[in-house]
Amino acid sequence: MSDEQNNRPVSDEQQESRQIPLAELIRTRYQKVQELREQGINPYPYKYEWTHYIRDIQREFEALEAEQTRVRVTGRIMTKRKMGKVIFADIRDASERMQIYVRKNDVGDDPFAIFNSLDMGDIIGCEGYVFVTKTGERTIHIESFELLSKALHPLPDKHAGLTDVETRYRRRYADLIVNPEVRDTFRMRSRIIQTIRDFINGEGFLEVETPILQPLYGGAMARPFVTHHHRLDIPMYLRIADELYLKRLIVGGFDKVWEFCKDFRNEGLDRFHNPEFSMVELYWAFADYKDIARLYERLLRHTVKEVCGSYTITFGEHEIDFEKPFTWITMIDSVKEATGVDFTDLSYDECKAEAKKLHVDITDKHNRGKVIEAVWEEKVERNLIQPTFIADHPVEISPLAKKHKSDPRFVERFELFAGGGELGNAFSELNDPVDQLQRFLDQGKAIQAGDDEAQPLDDDFITALAYGMPPTGGLGFGIDRLVMLLTNQHSIRDVLFFPQMKDTKEGTVPVSKILMQLLEEEQ
């Protein structure tokens, strides 16, 4: 909430800080730290005993006021306004913001002077009782206070606005301080994850952990991050998916397993992609992709209602309804509806020719399945606003899925879309070791042809399948994209505390360099 929204004037400190270089502002605050220490005051004490969140004071205000209950709160100073022998300030804790009132006659001359010297951004603990001012604002009348942390860096100017997205993402801590609505997004993220976890566990799935650092990557079409294990002298990879390890557990006799996982893919940055992201993957023995679709539809419907309070959510200009049965349509039929072209029986060359007529870019790396997928991505994907299962993908782009019962050119697979973006990917999992080996060999040919997202042969996974894996349905879905949808955010960076950013340090002076200079001056 800005000061204009609070109908409060901008403080002298705010006005001045807009003109003074950062190094000078930090120098002034650093000198205050030294002065406090000279007075025997520790500007960074060890703890503070507090009694109430500000949110709870607001909820219980009438009772606290009537009983003149003493409250002890903590908070960061967001504004400060001196009026003679009285200072009004706003502090914000983890829950909410509230006005405090400090009077010289109550706290004494020296403490009042110390409070007057405090800066916006300083964190304090204070004790007093609540009352309502003449203007009707709920306030805490402070009788004593303690500095808990002296802020050397000034707060971003909310009036000028911490609106530059690059700065907001790079310094999320500052973003969270001055834009409290951002905290709400991440609280919602936490609720979404917990709701999903409770639902899946309630369905009898066992939550497990599999390796993040792997000797061989697999389970998705993606380029890995590569590192090196010095003792073993072998290359290792950050996992791109959990699939192959979770399937090994199905081979081992577990019938329902799942993992909340961090995956890593060495790909570009855009509003849907971050190199590090969160996923859920689950595997269900003796089920197929239709069973998984019904499970996932129930999971999403439950999560949306539990977290948002309604089955209908707003995303941009759209109202998305999760209560109605989700649409089910094959990839081929969805392309046909959008373009009039039926790719079912077309040869590779015919598929390429039709794609070019539709002005879809095709390269020599595109096999038949990738051509169909490219057309679908260009002509269909962005228009999938209501929850829609896109089913039965070409076999060439689905190396870990079972061939379709009725047409071996396709596989039993679906992806779920809503709001124009993907929300999940599921298969009737391939459990024939010979078929799986042939798919890996085909992927090897793609690697040799220059496809850096194709999957290498995993000998141990073939060995696991040779022990026998029951018919299995599997699902993976991105947490970050689901959070984007349910919080009405349109960039993955807005739902990640610390998204990956390009290195752009030019023209900036590190705070550490300013502080080092101050330390050198002291010596």
VENDA-V519122 format. One record per residue. N is the residue number from 1. PHI is phi in whole degrees, 0 to 359 (NA if undefined). OMEGA is omega in whole degrees, 0 to 359 (* if undefined). NEAR is the number of other ideal C-beta (glycine too) atoms within 10 Angstrom. Layout:
N:PHI:OMEGA:NEAR ; N:PHI:OMEGA:NEAR
//
This chain:
1:NA:182:14 ; 2:279:178:12 ; 3:293:177:17 ; 4:298:179:11 ; 5:294:177:8 ; 6:273:184:14 ; 7:58:180:8 ; 8:243:179:14 ; 9:288:175:12 ; 10:285:183:16 ; 11:288:177:16 ; 12:300:180:11 ; 13:299:179:17 ; 14:296:181:19 ; 15:298:184:12 ; 16:290:185:11 ; 17:294:179:19 ; 18:290:185:12 ; 19:254:188:7 ; 20:271:177:13 ; 21:301:183:10 ; 22:303:182:14 ; 23:301:180:15 ; 24:289:178:12 ; 25:296:179:18 ; 26:294:178:20 ; 27:301:180:18 ; 28:299:181:15 ; 29:290:177:18 ; 30:298:178:18 ; 31:297:177:11 ; 32:295:177:19 ; 33:299:180:16 ; 34:297:180:11 ; 35:295:178:13 ; 36:298:180:18 ; 37:297:178:12 ; 38:296:178:8 ; 39:273:180:8 ; 40:82:181:6 ; 41:257:177:14 ; 42:276:181:12 ; 43:286:179:18 ; 44:223:182:12 ; 45:292:190:12 ; 46:275:182:6 ; 47:199:177:7 ; 48:209:178:15 ; 49:276:181:8 ; 50:237:187:16 ; 51:244:188:12 ; 52:220:159:21 ; 53:284:176:16 ; 54:300:178:22 ; 55:303:181:14 ; 56:289:175:15 ; 57:298:179:22 ; 58:296:181:16 ; 59:291:185:13 ; 60:254:192:15 ; 61:303:185:15 ; 62:300:180:11 ; 63:292:179:10 ; 64:296:180:21 ; 65:290:183:15 ; 66:297:183:9 ; 67:267:182:11 ; 68:51:181:9 ; 69:291:175:14 ; 70:284:179:13 ; 71:238:174:18 ; 72:238:184:16 ; 73:232:173:25 ; 74:236:178:21 ; 75:178:177:26 ; 76:265:179:20 ; 77:289:181:21 ; 78:258:174:20 ; 79:216:179:23 ; 80:209:184:22 ; 81:224:181:16 ; 82:265:177:15 ; 83:227:181:7 ; 84:67:183:7 ; 85:266:181:12 ; 86:229:174:14 ; 87:233:169:20 ; 88:259:176:17 ; 89:217:171:26 ; 90:249:174:21 ; 91:239:178:26 ; 92:231:173:20 ; 93:256:183:18 ; 94:292:187:12 ; 95:252:190:17 ; 96:195:181:17 ; 97:241:180:18 ; 98:206:178:22 ; 99:277:172:18 ; 100:238:186:23 ; 101:230:181:17 ; 102:240:181:26 ; 103:245:183:14 ; 104:304:182:16 ; 105:296:182:9 ; 106:274:187:16 ; 107:263:181:20 ; 108:101:187:11 ; 109:297:184:10 ; 110:293:177:9 ; 111:301:179:16 ; 112:297:179:19 ; 113:296:178:11 ; 114:296:179:19 ; 115:298:180:23 ; 116:297:181:12 ; 117:277:181:12 ; 118:294:182:22 ; 119:250:172:19 ; 120:298:185:20 ; 121:106:177:20 ; 122:296:179:24 ; 123:255:183:20 ; 124:231:166:21 ; 125:244:182:20 ; 126:212:182:25 ; 127:233:178:17 ; 128:178:179:21 ; 129:230:185:16 ; 130:267:174:24 ; 131:203:179:15 ; 132:249:181:12 ; 133:287:179:12 ; 134:297:178:5 ; 135:272:175:8 ; 136:88:182:6 ; 137:263:175:14 ; 138:293:190:17 ; 139:214:172:18 ; 140:256:176:26 ; 141:276:188:15 ; 142:275:176:23 ; 143:251:175:14 ; 144:204:180:14 ; 145:210:178:21 ; 146:215:174:17 ; 147:288:182:23 ; 148:255:177:21 ; 149:198:178:15 ; 150:275:179:19 ; 151:277:178:18 ; 152:276:180:21 ; 153:264:178:16 ; 154:294:175:19 ; 155:292:171:21 ; 156:301:181:21 ; 157:282:183:15 ; 158:295:180:21 ; 159:289:173:12 ; 160:291:172:10 ; 161:95:168:12 ; 162:274:187:18 ; 163:252:178:11 ; 164:295:188:11 ; 165:295:179:12 ; 166:299:179:11 ; 167:294:181:13 ; 168:300:182:20 ; 169:285:181:18 ; 170:289:182:17 ; 171:241:184:15 ; 172:302:179:17 ; 173:301:178:9 ; 174:290:177:16 ; 175:301:181:20 ; 176:293:180:15 ; 177:292:189:20 ; 178:263:178:18 ; 179:238:186:18 ; 180:299:179:16 ; 181:296:177:8 ; 182:295:177:18 ; 183:301:182:14 ; 184:298:178:11 ; 185:300:183:17 ; 186:282:171:17 ; 187:295:177:11 ; 188:297:177:17 ; 189:302:180:23 ; 190:298:179:10 ; 191:296:180:16 ; 192:299:181:22 ; 193:297:181:18 ; 194:294:179:13 ; 195:296:178:17 ; 196:297:181:22 ; 197:300:180:15 ; 198:298:181:13 ; 199:295:184:17 ; 200:295:177:21 ; 201:298:179:13 ; 202:293:177:9 ; 203:272:176:14 ; 204:90:178:9 ; 205:277:178:20 ; 206:265:178:14 ; 207:280:184:13 ; 208:229:175:15 ; 209:232:178:10 ; 210:236:187:18 ; 211:296:171:11 ; 212:273:178:13 ; 213:266:191:10 ; 214:233:177:19 ; 215:285:179:13 ; 216:208:181:18 ; 217:270:178:24 ; 218:173:178:24 ; 219:99:180:24 ; 220:198:175:21 ; 221:267:185:19 ; 222:200:177:18 ; 223:270:185:14 ; 224:269:165:22 ; 225:273:185:15 ; 226:246:173:11 ; 227:225:184:11 ; 228:221:175:9 ; 229:266:189:11 ; 230:289:182:7 ; 231:295:180:5 ; 232:277:181:9 ; 233:55:178:7 ; 234:225:172:10 ; 235:289:175:12 ; 236:224:189:17 ; 237:227:168:19 ; 238:286:188:20 ; 239:297:174:25 ; 240:261:178:23 ; 241:194:181:24 ; 242:261:196:30 ; 243:306:189:23 ; 244:291:177:22 ; 245:286:179:22 ; 246:295:177:24 ; 247:294:175:25 ; 248:301:179:20 ; 249:289:174:19 ; 250:296:176:23 ; 251:302:183:19 ; 252:287:173:11 ; 253:120:172:8 ; 254:285:183:15 ; 255:255:177:16 ; 256:216:179:19 ; 257:230:177:24 ; 258:207:180:23 ; 259:214:166:23 ; 260:269:195:18 ; 261:225:168:21 ; 262:260:177:14 ; 263:241:187:21 ; 264:221:180:19 ; 265:227:186:22 ; 266:275:186:16 ; 267:227:183:14 ; 268:289:179:7 ; 269:254:172:14 ; 270:208:188:10 ; 271:290:178:13 ; 272:252:190:16 ; 273:231:170:15 ; 274:228:184:22 ; 275:302:175:15 ; 276:248:184:15 ; 277:211:183:20 ; 278:253:180:19 ; 279:221:164:20 ; 280:244:171:23 ; 281:234:178:23 ; 282:221:181:26 ; 283:224:190:28 ; 284:229:182:24 ; 285:292:178:20 ; 286:69:176:12 ; 287:242:175:21 ; 288:237:187:18 ; 289:292:176:24 ; 290:290:175:16 ; 291:298:179:15 ; 292:297:180:24 ; 293:300:180:20 ; 294:294:178:11 ; 295:297:184:20 ; 296:293:178:24 ; 297:297:178:17 ; 298:294:180:12 ; 299:300:182:20 ; 300:293:180:24 ; 301:298:179:17 ; 302:297:183:17 ; 303:295:180:21 ; 304:299:181:24 ; 305:293:183:15 ; 306:294:187:15 ; 307:271:185:20 ; 308:262:179:17 ; 309:81:181:9 ; 310:205:176:12 ; 311:280:181:15 ; 312:253:180:14 ; 313:237:175:20 ; 314:257:175:11 ; 315:226:185:19 ; 316:63:181:12 ; 317:268:187:6 ; 318:252:167:14 ; 319:257:184:11 ; 320:248:186:18 ; 321:256:179:16 ; 322:264:182:22 ; 323:279:180:11 ; 324:292:176:11 ; 325:304:181:8 ; 326:291:177:20 ; 327:290:176:14 ; 328:235:180:14 ; 329:211:179:18 ; 330:287:178:18 ; 331:300:181:24 ; 332:299:181:23 ; 333:292:179:14 ; 334:292:175:21 ; 335:293:180:25 ; 336:298:179:16 ; 337:297:185:12 ; 338:277:188:16 ; 339:240:185:19 ; 340:85:182:8 ; 341:258:177:19 ; 342:259:184:12 ; 343:273:189:21 ; 344:307:188:14 ; 345:253:181:8 ; 346:279:176:16 ; 347:288:180:9 ; 348:302:181:13 ; 349:295:179:10 ; 350:293:177:14 ; 351:297:179:23 ; 352:297:181:18 ; 353:296:179:14 ; 354:294:179:19 ; 355:299:180:23 ; 356:295:176:12 ; 357:299:181:10 ; 358:272:178:17 ; 359:63:175:8 ; 360:258:182:18 ; 361:290:180:9 ; 362:231:177:16 ; 363:243:180:9 ; 364:292:179:8 ; 365:283:182:13 ; 366:279:169:20 ; 367:276:185:20 ; 368:302:181:20 ; 369:296:180:21 ; 370:292:176:20 ; 371:296:179:27 ; 372:298:179:26 ; 373:298:180:20 ; 374:297:177:19 ; 375:296:180:22 ; 376:299:180:22 ; 377:299:184:11 ; 378:283:191:17 ; 379:253:188:19 ; 380:240:196:20 ; 381:308:187:17 ; 382:295:182:12 ; 383:268:182:12 ; 384:272:185:22 ; 385:270:177:18 ; 386:282:184:15 ; 387:306:186:23 ; 388:220:172:20 ; 389:275:172:22 ; 390:261:193:25 ; 391:246:168:24 ; 392:61:183:23 ; 393:277:176:25 ; 394:300:184:22 ; 395:296:184:21 ; 396:295:183:22 ; 397:254:184:18 ; 398:222:188:23 ; 399:287:182:21 ; 400:244:183:24 ; 401:251:178:24 ; 402:289:174:24 ; 403:298:183:18 ; 404:294:182:20 ; 405:303:188:10 ; 406:257:183:8 ; 407:202:185:13 ; 408:291:175:10 ; 409:284:182:15 ; 410:232:181:24 ; 411:235:176:27 ; 412:276:185:24 ; 413:213:169:25 ; 414:223:165:29 ; 415:239:178:19 ; 416:259:179:24 ; 417:231:172:24 ; 418:201:181:24 ; 419:65:180:22 ; 420:81:181:16 ; 421:224:182:21 ; 422:283:178:17 ; 423:236:179:20 ; 424:164:183:23 ; 425:217:185:23 ; 426:216:180:27 ; 427:227:148:24 ; 428:279:193:24 ; 429:289:178:29 ; 430:290:180:22 ; 431:235:175:18 ; 432:271:185:13 ; 433:298:181:17 ; 434:289:177:10 ; 435:299:180:13 ; 436:297:178:23 ; 437:299:180:17 ; 438:297:178:12 ; 439:297:178:22 ; 440:297:179:20 ; 441:296:176:10 ; 442:296:176:15 ; 443:296:177:21 ; 444:298:177:14 ; 445:296:178:11 ; 446:294:177:19 ; 447:298:180:14 ; 448:296:179:9 ; 449:278:176:11 ; 450:107:179:10 ; 451:277:183:17 ; 452:277:175:12 ; 453:254:179:17 ; 454:289:187:20 ; 455:258:178:25 ; 456:282:177:14 ; 457:294:177:16 ; 458:250:184:20 ; 459:299:183:11 ; 460:293:178:11 ; 461:293:175:24 ; 462:299:178:14 ; 463:299:179:12 ; 464:299:180:21 ; 465:297:180:23 ; 466:294:174:13 ; 467:287:179:10 ; 468:106:174:9 ; 469:247:181:22 ; 470:295:172:14 ; 471:308:188:14 ; 472:216:170:24 ; 473:254:181:24 ; 474:230:182:28 ; 475:217:169:25 ; 476:226:176:22 ; 477:215:183:21 ; 478:278:177:21 ; 479:293:185:19 ; 480:299:181:22 ; 481:291:177:22 ; 482:294:177:24 ; 483:297:176:24 ; 484:307:183:26 ; 485:295:187:23 ; 486:281:177:24 ; 487:252:178:20 ; 488:59:175:14 ; 489:250:188:20 ; 490:246:173:15 ; 491:221:179:15 ; 492:299:180:22 ; 493:294:181:23 ; 494:280:179:20 ; 495:240:174:24 ; 496:246:178:20 ; 497:303:187:13 ; 498:228:180:13 ; 499:292:178:19 ; 500:290:182:14 ; 501:231:173:12 ; 502:290:181:7 ; 503:277:179:5 ; 504:228:183:9 ; 505:269:183:7 ; 506:298:175:5 ; 507:83:180:5 ; 508:246:177:10 ; 509:255:181:13 ; 510:299:176:9 ; 511:300:180:13 ; 512:300:179:8 ; 513:293:177:10 ; 514:297:181:20 ; 515:292:178:16 ; 516:298:178:11 ; 517:296:179:13 ; 518:296:178:16 ; 519:295:179:10 ; 520:296:179:8 ; 521:297:179:9 ; 522:294:183:7 ; 523:278:*:4
//
